[in-house]
């Protein structure tokens, strides 16, 4: 197992503290910055955890379709 794997829980915690806040839509407006092909971190709202993803389509504001 790679030592980098051990950093994942810390990264998850940091992502949640920044993007899991009220009004984050206003604070972290990414319109124009997010484009198809961009590699990103994706939170699984059902099973929990963060995963590596890729933006396929920008729907509106911060709503995107990822794989």
Helices and strands as residue ranges (DSSP letters): G 3-7, H 8-19, H 24-27, E 39-43, E 50-60, E 63-66
